[in-house]
Amino acid sequence: MITRAGWIALAGALVMVVAGRVFGVLELYLIAAVLVVLVGALLVWSRARRLQLAVDRRVHPPRAHAGAPCTVELTIRNDGPRRSPVLEVRDEVSGTHGARLLVGPLDPGTSAAASYRLPTARRGILRIGPLEVDIDDPFGITETRLRAAGITELTVYPRIDDVAPLPPSSGNDPMAGADHPNALGRSGEDFYALRQYTVGDDLRRVHWPSTARRDELMVRQDELPWQARATVLLDTRAAANSPDSLELVVSAAASLTEATGQRDDLMRVATTDGYDSGFAAGHAHIGAVMEHLACLQAGPGVGFERVVDRLARSSTGGALVVITAGMQASELERIGRLRGRFGTSLVVWFEPGSHHDHNPAGGPAPDGSLRVDGTSTFAQVWNSRMRRAPLVAGWQRTGDTRGRWEPEVRDRHEFDPFARNRSGGGR
């Protein structure tokens, strides 16, 4: 196609024709003819020229968190029989002017590498491409544009802070609050002890050498597989968040999810827009949660009361963390009612000083909540609280004849902001 310089040359040829007509100068006609012939010849030359280019584009790393460096690496190889001219590579990036790179002439069979950084300051979806290569003629009058690569989408996950995982806690599910998997059952993974056979036991677990010695059936007693449970509830309502506070809320949830997921705990993330990941563990589950958090936007929500009631019905113990930038007193009271369904509950409250915006909801932070006011980061406040207030030291034997296991709880009131309703005060 004709470039801006080519259109200027054609406009100049028209001016020469008009001037030659007015002044009767033959040489002006000749100059106009030369310009037109030059543009036409270069158009034919650019269309006849066939370049064979192979472009490889790779995003490194393939998944990035907000604030982490991420680069696009390009490799351009000349597969044609002739030397290539100077190449202008243009790669579009959503939200920016894109990347523009110049690649020098390449001999046949040679390649060149180039790279550029992606803007990962905020979470979301980055669209990269299409990648186009512009080839100009020696006079810059025409150019040929080749589409060398399609569109690639990069998900920028929320920023991850280095925080301590959610502490184990007791609750309705007795297996939700241990640091060590010592509870016993009929089946499990690791050998623990021997016991007498009872009706219903799997005969495949009979330990025959011990049975022969004692002259009675003895079966293997194994440890049960164990995983702690943790629930994170995000308040993503537009009435409770500004754009800046929403980023802090989402980043805090992602940090807790990542830290707790690395311990292989059962993790559940719920939001006030109706999303509920359910309890699961593993990289696939954590990745699915991060994908949702990356695209999460503030909205009206499906009903705060409905979300909290659903947590109350489906709770199986463990720890609960509510992350918000502002709630009304009635909403905090409803959250407080969940304390009987979870082993422990904590409210993370981002005050206006942490995000330089007013508190949209207008309510004060409850006593005992973990307040992030801007003087310290969320990671600093959270890690300080976790070092000061471990909830469960482990599991201990009861003194009864059945030898049951119960949680060894240290100071419940130090962690639970709603404990003041039972004891008359909280920290």
Secondary structure, DSSP 8 states (H G I E B T S, - for coil): -B-HHHHHHHHHHHHHHHHHHHH--HHHHHHHHHHHHHHHHHHHHHHH----EEEEEEEESSSEETTS--EEEEEEEE-SSS----EEEEEEETTS--EEEEE----TT-EEEEEEE---SS-EEEEEEEEEEEEE-TTSSBEEEEEEE--EEEEEE--------------SSGGGS-SS---EESS-SEEEEEEE--TT--GGGB-HHHHHHHTS-EEEEEE-----EEEEEE--BGGG--HHHHHHHHHHHHHHHHHHHTTT-EEEEEETTS-B--SB-SHHHHHHHHHHHHT---B--S-HHHHHHHHHHH--SSEEEEEES---HHHHHHHHGGGGTSSEEEEEEE-HHHHTS--SS-----TTSEEE-SSS-HHHHHHHHHHH---EEEEEE-SSTT--EEEEE--HHHH-TTTHHHHS---
